[in-house]
Amino acid sequence: MSNPIVGIACHGYSSEAAISMQSAQTVQQQLQPTYSAVFLLKITPSQWSVIDFKGQEQSIAIGQFDFVYEGKNLRFDVIFNALHGSPGEDGQLAALLKFAGITHTSCDMYTAALTFNKRDCIAIARRLGVPTAPSVILDQGEPIDSNTIEAAVGLPCFVKANRAGSSFGVFKAHTQEELLQYIPKAFEEDSQLIIEQALEGREVSVGVVRLQGKTTVLPITEIVTENDFFDYAAKYEGQSQEITPAALPAEWKEQVTHWATLLYDKMGLHGISRSEFIFVNGISHLLEINTVPGMTQASIIPQQCAAANLSLQALFVDMVTDALQRNP
């Protein structure tokens, strides 16, 4: 398709809306030189709208991908998914696009829902042999027994909203008192929690993308945070040091490259993903997989692309091209 109409899905329903808008603007700036028709598709719970490169915004019908622009009836040919959280990362958008017959840059409905659900993602990873932290699950309304939780995962431990991103709804509890304090806070983000042993070690982030039909691992980033863990402030407010490429022993690098590639291929991921691991006694343990990683100036993937001498423009154009070739 010589001149596709490209929509960049952004905003969403979650606490990550502001980050999504920043990511989408980065993508729009990089795609604009290649494609003449690039629009933001802003999705909120109450309204959908299309925003052109000049910043002009117009409302469109919710759930529809057709619109009128400068007197012409247009329909998106491809959607670049920059929508962190729901509905872009949990499979809802993928389901709508499949129904509409429109291709997109990220994974399908099932894979998106699977990886967005931390519990299910970890369960599948374990079946594939990927090391993970000991964990327990908790649903809203269930009795909370801090002694049982401590016996299962120890202290400190992480209390995590099961379906959230950018470290929203994630707390590190050092005592049973903190555990009982943080569980209700995490429930503010989601009705399901996963509580994991707090692994201590070197944390890395591994970007994987399909470039020209080949699964490719980008230069690995090591995260050294000033905070107790890699929380929102560490990710987006400069309270961490991100070293790309990471100075890892060769066998460590080979290990996470293997696991990240295996997860990408076996789980049926598309576009770009970012997997987080922590090394404990030389063994890499999976923390989570992000299927719509951030593309802001503070985000890790752009840093990895720079280390690989891969321009964001080339990356994004390749992702759009790959999507169109998968579903022309």
C-alpha positions in Angstrom: 0.0 0.0 0.0 1.8 3.1 -1.2 0.1 5.7 0.9 -1.8 4.2 3.8 -3.8 6.3 6.2 -2.2 5.8 9.6 -3.9 6.2 13.0 -1.9 6.3 16.2 -4.1 5.0 19.0 -3.5 6.9 22.3 -4.8 8.1 25.7 -6.9 5.2 26.9 -8.8 4.6 30.2 -5.9 4.1 32.7 -3.5 6.1 34.8 -1.1 5.9 31.9 -3.1 8.2 29.6 -0.6 11.1 29.8 2.4 8.8 29.0 0.4 7.4 26.1 -0.2 10.9 24.6 3.5 11.7 24.8 4.4 8.4 23.2 1.9 9.0 20.4 3.3 12.4 19.7 6.8 11.0 19.3 5.4 8.3 16.9 3.5 10.9 14.9 6.6 13.2 14.5 8.6 10.2 13.2 6.0 8.8 10.8 5.0 12.1 9.3 7.9 12.4 6.9 7.1 9.0 5.4 3.3 9.0 5.3 1.2 11.9 4.2 -1.8 11.0 6.3 -0.9 10.4 10.0 -3.5 11.1 12.7 -3.7 10.5 16.4 -6.7 8.4 17.4 -7.5 9.6 20.9 -9.6 7.1 22.8 -11.2 8.0 26.1 -14.1 6.3 28.0 -16.6 9.0 26.8 -15.2 10.2 23.4 -13.1 9.2 20.4 -11.4 11.9 18.4 -8.9 12.3 15.5 -6.1 14.9 15.8 -4.1 15.9 12.7 -0.4 17.0 12.6 -1.5 20.6 13.2 -3.2 19.7 16.4 -6.7 20.2 15.1 -9.1 17.8 16.8 -12.5 16.5 15.7 -14.8 14.0 17.4 -15.7 10.7 15.7 -18.2 8.0 16.6 -17.0 5.7 19.4 -15.8 2.4 18.0 -15.6 3.6 14.4 -12.5 4.1 12.3 -14.1 6.2 9.5 -14.0 10.0 9.5 -14.3 13.1 7.3 -11.2 15.2 6.8 -10.9 18.3 4.6 -14.1 17.2 2.8 -12.9 13.6 2.1 -14.2 10.4 3.6 -11.3 8.5 5.1 -10.8 5.2 6.9 -7.7 4.1 8.7 -5.7 1.4 6.9 -3.4 0.6 9.8 -3.3 1.5 13.5 0.0 2.1 15.4 -0.8 1.1 18.9 0.7 3.6 21.4 -2.1 3.1 23.9 -0.6 2.0 27.2 -2.9 0.2 29.6 -6.6 -0.4 28.7 -7.9 -0.7 26.0 -4.7 -0.8 24.0 -2.6 -3.2 25.9 -5.3 -5.6 27.3 -6.7 -6.8 23.9 -9.8 -4.7 23.7 -8.5 -2.5 20.9 -7.1 -5.5 19.0 -10.6 -7.1 19.2 -12.3 -4.0 17.7 -9.7 -3.8 15.0 -10.1 -7.4 14.0 -13.9 -6.9 13.8 -13.3 -3.8 11.6 -10.8 -5.6 9.4 -8.0 -3.1 10.2 -4.4 -4.3 10.8 -2.3 -2.9 13.6 1.3 -2.9 15.0 0.9 -4.9 18.2 -0.2 -8.4 19.1 -3.6 -10.0 18.8 -6.5 -9.9 21.3 -5.6 -13.1 23.1 -1.9 -12.4 23.4 -2.5 -8.8 24.6 -4.9 -9.9 27.3 -2.5 -12.7 28.4 0.6 -10.5 28.7 -1.4 -7.7 30.3 -2.5 -10.0 33.0 0.6 -10.4 35.2 -0.7 -13.6 36.8 -1.4 -15.4 33.5 1.7 -14.1 31.9 3.9 -15.4 34.7 2.1 -18.8 34.6 2.8 -19.2 30.9 6.4 -18.1 31.3 6.9 -20.7 34.0 5.5 -23.4 31.6 8.1 -22.3 29.1 10.8 -22.8 31.7 11.5 -19.1 32.4 12.5 -18.5 36.0 10.1 -16.2 38.0 9.7 -15.0 41.6 7.6 -17.0 44.1 4.1 -15.4 44.2 0.6 -15.6 45.6 -2.7 -14.2 44.1 -5.4 -12.2 45.9 -8.8 -11.0 44.7 -10.8 -8.1 46.1 -13.2 -9.4 48.9 -11.1 -12.4 49.8 -9.8 -12.6 53.4 -6.3 -11.2 53.8 -3.9 -13.3 55.9 -0.6 -11.5 56.2 1.0 -14.5 57.9 0.1 -16.8 55.0 1.4 -14.3 52.5 4.7 -13.9 54.3 5.1 -17.6 54.6 4.6 -18.0 50.8 6.8 -15.1 49.5 8.7 -13.7 52.4 9.4 -10.0 53.2 10.0 -7.7 51.6 7.5 -8.4 48.9 5.8 -6.6 46.0 2.1 -5.9 46.0 1.0 -5.4 42.4 -2.2 -4.6 40.7 -2.6 -7.5 38.3 -3.7 -5.5 35.2 -1.9 -2.1 35.3 1.3 -0.6 33.9 4.0 2.1 34.5 4.3 0.9 38.1 0.8 2.2 39.0 -0.6 0.1 41.8 2.8 -1.4 42.7 4.1 -1.2 46.3 7.0 -2.7 48.1 6.1 -3.9 51.6 8.9 -4.5 54.1 6.7 -5.5 57.0 3.3 -7.1 57.6 2.0 -3.7 58.6 3.0 -2.2 55.3 1.6 -5.3 53.5 -1.8 -4.7 55.1 -1.5 -0.9 54.2 -0.6 -1.4 50.6 -3.1 -4.1 49.6 -6.1 -1.7 49.7 -4.1 0.8 47.7 -3.2 -1.7 45.0 -6.9 -2.6 44.9 -7.6 1.0 43.8 -6.0 0.1 40.4 -7.4 -3.4 40.0 -9.7 -6.0 41.7 -6.9 -8.6 41.2 -3.5 -8.6 42.8 -0.3 -10.6 42.5 2.1 -10.5 45.5 5.6 -11.5 44.7 8.8 -12.1 46.6 11.0 -9.0 46.2 14.0 -10.4 44.3 17.3 -8.5 45.0 19.7 -8.2 42.1 20.6 -6.4 38.9 17.5 -5.4 36.9 17.5 -5.2 33.1 15.1 -4.3 30.4 15.1 -6.2 27.0 13.5 -4.7 23.9 12.5 -7.1 21.2 11.1 -6.2 17.8 10.5 -7.9 14.5 12.7 -6.1 12.0 12.3 -7.0 8.3 10.7 -10.3 9.3 13.3 -11.3 11.9 12.9 -11.3 15.7 15.6 -8.9 16.9 16.8 -8.1 20.4 17.9 -4.5 21.0 20.8 -3.5 23.2 19.9 -4.4 26.8 19.4 -1.7 29.4 20.4 -2.0 33.0 18.3 0.0 35.5 19.9 1.4 38.5 17.3 3.3 40.5 17.7 5.8 43.4 14.4 4.6 44.7 13.4 1.4 46.5 12.4 -0.1 43.2 11.8 1.0 39.5 8.6 3.0 40.3 6.8 5.7 38.3 9.2 8.4 39.5 12.2 6.3 38.6 10.7 5.7 35.1 9.5 9.1 34.2 11.0 11.7 36.6 14.7 10.9 36.2 15.1 9.1 39.5 17.0 6.3 37.9 20.1 5.6 35.9 19.5 3.6 32.7 22.7 2.2 31.2 22.5 1.1 27.6 24.1 -1.1 26.5 24.3 -2.8 29.9 27.7 -4.0 31.0 26.7 -7.6 31.6 28.7 -10.8 31.6 28.4 -12.5 28.2 26.5 -15.5 29.7 24.0 -13.2 31.4 23.4 -11.4 28.1 23.0 -14.7 26.3 20.6 -15.9 28.9 18.1 -12.9 28.8 18.4 -12.7 25.0 17.3 -16.3 24.8 14.4 -15.9 27.2 13.2 -12.6 25.7 13.3 -14.1 22.2 11.5 -17.3 23.3 8.8 -15.3 25.0 8.3 -13.0 22.0 8.0 -16.0 19.6 6.1 -18.5 21.7 3.6 -16.0 23.0 3.0 -14.7 19.4 4.0 -11.1 20.0 4.2 -8.5 17.2 5.6 -5.1 16.9 7.8 -4.1 19.8 7.8 -5.5 23.3 9.9 -4.9 26.4 10.6 -7.6 29.0 11.9 -6.9 32.5 14.3 -9.3 34.2 16.2 -9.3 37.5 19.4 -11.4 38.0 19.6 -13.3 41.3 22.8 -15.4 41.7 23.4 -15.2 37.9 19.9 -16.4 37.0 17.5 -14.0 35.2 14.0 -14.0 36.5 11.1 -12.5 34.5 9.3 -9.7 36.1 6.8 -8.7 33.4 6.3 -8.1 29.6 5.1 -4.8 28.1 3.5 -5.2 24.7 3.1 -1.4 24.2 6.2 0.1 25.8 6.6 3.8 26.2 8.1 5.9 23.4 8.6 9.2 25.3 11.9 11.0 25.6 12.3 9.3 29.0 11.5 5.8 27.7 13.9 2.9 27.5 13.1 1.7 23.9 14.3 5.0 22.3 17.6 4.7 24.2 18.0 1.1 23.0 17.4 2.2 19.4 20.0 4.9 19.7 22.5 2.3 21.0 21.7 0.1 18.0 22.1 3.0 15.6 18.4 2.4 14.6 16.4 5.6 14.1 13.0 5.8 15.6 11.7 6.7 12.2 13.1 3.5 10.7 11.7 1.5 13.6 8.2 2.9 13.3 8.1 2.7 9.6 9.2 -0.9 9.7 6.5 -1.7 12.3 3.8 -0.2 10.1 5.2 -2.0 7.1 5.2 -5.3 9.0 1.6 -4.8 10.1 0.5 -4.1 6.5 2.3 -7.1 5.2 0.7 -9.4 7.9 -2.8 -8.2 7.0 -2.7 -6.2 3.7 
